[in-house]
Amino acid sequence: MPPVVICNQFVEYHPKLSHCYGAEGLIVKGIQFVMPVSPRVCIVMYDPQTYACGSPRSRVVAAGRHDVRVINSLQAANANQCLYYHPDYMTDEEFDRIIVFRKKHRASVNPDLYHGPMCEHEDGSIRQKFVVAAKGLRVGLKFGCMQTIEKRSYADYDSPMVPLREGDILDFSAGWIEQINAKTGLHLRARPVSAVEHLPGAIRRGDT
């Protein structure tokens, strides 16, 4: 896997949203990206409407021992085959710890696959929507330098998917979806198709 870790600690610890799908989507509420670029520097991107990190007067945050251990743990759990480290910044004790952590929390590389009903569109085509959902990296850790500022309970939220972020990114997403629908014809009127024999070999959740 690439060195970028994608997680969503807001959703992981939320009493209701933790049961939703899609917590690692690029435009969802609470998304976090962690990318080490050297033994001493790490780039962290996050949803600013959900978290506060460090001081508003600086883009640089000095990570303490706890946050370094969190980053090491997330990297170990997310890695596919290789872990890279500088021996001057990694003790034998820490290395042994993250190996044990990886064995317990290793991320799955196989995403879940969900499919909707087959529908016949007004142009005569038969189509089916699929959703590929990556398994979330939920390992029970929190950054000490990043505090959750979103306080809404989402008590009335009833979608199976994690809610989207607010702001300009939603306008971008809506425009992108409109373009996709226009190119694929998903905006056409459709009726459900009761038989699935039209598409032999259609993938269903659990198929390999």
N, C-alpha and C positions, 0 to 999 in steps of 0.2 A: 504494500500500500504506500501511497505518497506520504511525506512527513506531515501533511496537514491533518489535524484532528478536528472533526466536526462533532459538537455536542450541544446539549440544550439543558442546562442545569435548572432553568426555570420550570420547564415542563417535567423534568425528572422528579422534582420534589413537589409539584403541584398536586393537590389531592384529587382533582378532577381531570385536568389536562394530561396527567401522566398515563391515562388509559387511552389517549388518542393516538392516531397514526401520523406519521410524517413529521416528527419532531426535528429532523435534520434537513428539512427543505430550506432552500436558499432564502425564501421570503417569509418564513414562519416566525411567529412570536418567540423571542428568547434564543435565537440561534447564536452560536458562538464558534469561532474559528481560532485554532491555535497552531502556529507554524514556527518552530525553532529554525533560525537561520544561521546560528553560530552557537558555540558552547555557552555564551553569555548573553545572547540576544534572542528574543522571541517576539514574533508579531502576533498580536491578539486582536481580532475583530469581533464585534458583538453588536447586538441590537441595543441602541442607546435609549430606547423607550422602555426597556426592560431592566437594564443594568446601569449602574454607575461604577466607574473604575478609576481609582486614583484621584488626582486633583483636576478640576476643570481648567486649570491654568497651565497644564502640561500634558503632552501626549506620552511622556515617559513615566513608567511606574517601576519602582525598585521592588522586585519580587523577593519575598522573604523565603525562609527555608520551607515553610509549609507549601507555598505555591510552586516552588521548584519541584518538590516531591509530587505534587498533583500533576504537573506537566509531564514529568518522567513517567508517572503511572499511566496517564492517558496515552502517551506515545507507545508504551510497552503493550498496552491492551489493544491498541489500534494497528500495530505493526503486523505485516503478513509473515515475513520470514527473517528480516534483518533488523538489528538495533545498532545504531551508530552512536558513539560517545567519545569524548576526549578523556584520556586517562587522568589528566590533571584535574578534572572536574567531576570524576565519578569514583566513589569509594567502592571497595569490595562489598561492604555492607549494603550500600544503596543498590548496587547491581543485583545482589542476591534478592533484595526485597522486591525489585520490580519484576524479576523473573517469576517469583512466587505469585505476585499480583497478576501477571499476564496469564499464568496457568489457570487462575481462578476467574478472570474477567475477559478473556480473549474475545474480541469482537468477531461476530460471524460475517464472513465475506459473501454469504448467499442471501440476497434480499428476499423478502416475502413478495409474492405475486398475487394480486387480486384482479378479478375480472368482472365486468358488468354484463348485463344481458345483451344478447345479439339483437340488433335492430335493423330492419329493412328501411332504407331511406327512400325519399320520393323519386330519386334518380334510378332506383332499382338496385343499388348496391347494398350489401349486407356488411355491417360493421360491428365492432365490439370494442369497448374501451377497456384498457388495461392500466393498472397502477402498479409500478414497481416501487416498493417501500423498503429502504435500507433499514436494517435492524439498528436501533439506537445504541449508542455507547453509554450505557447507564451503569456506573460503577460505584455510586455512593460517595462521590467526592465533591467538594465545593472550593472555589477559589476564595482565598482570604481577602484578596485585593479587589474583588468584584462583588458588589452588593446588589441584591434584587430590589428594584424600586417600584415594580409593578405590583399593585396591591389589590387589583380586582379579583373577585372570587370566581368569576365565570360560572356562577351558579345556574344561569339560564342557558348556557351554551350547550347545544345539542348535536353538533356535528361530530362525526367520527374522526375528523382531521383536525390537527392543531390549528388554531386561528392564525390568520396572516398578520404581518406587521402593518402598522399604519404609515401614512405618508406617501411620498412620491413613488416609492417602490411599488405600491399597489397600482398606481396609474400605469407604470411601465408594464407590470404583469398583465393588467387588463388589455393593454394594447397588443402585447405579444399573443395572448390567447385569441384575441380577435383575428390576428393575422393567421394563426394556425387553423382556426375554424374556417376561415375564408379559403385557405389552400386545400384543406382536407374535406370540406363539405360537411363538417360536423354540425353546422348550423341548419342543415336541411331538416325538414320534418321527418319523423321516423315512427315506425310502429314495431313493437316487439316481435321477434321471430320465435315461435315455440319450438321448432326443431333445430338441432345443432348439426345435422348431417350436411348442411350447406358448406361447412368449413371443417373438413376432416383434419384431425391433428391439432385442433385448437387447444391451446395450453390452458390448464386450469390449476388452481392453487394445489400444490402437492405433487404435480407432475414433474418428472425429471427428463 
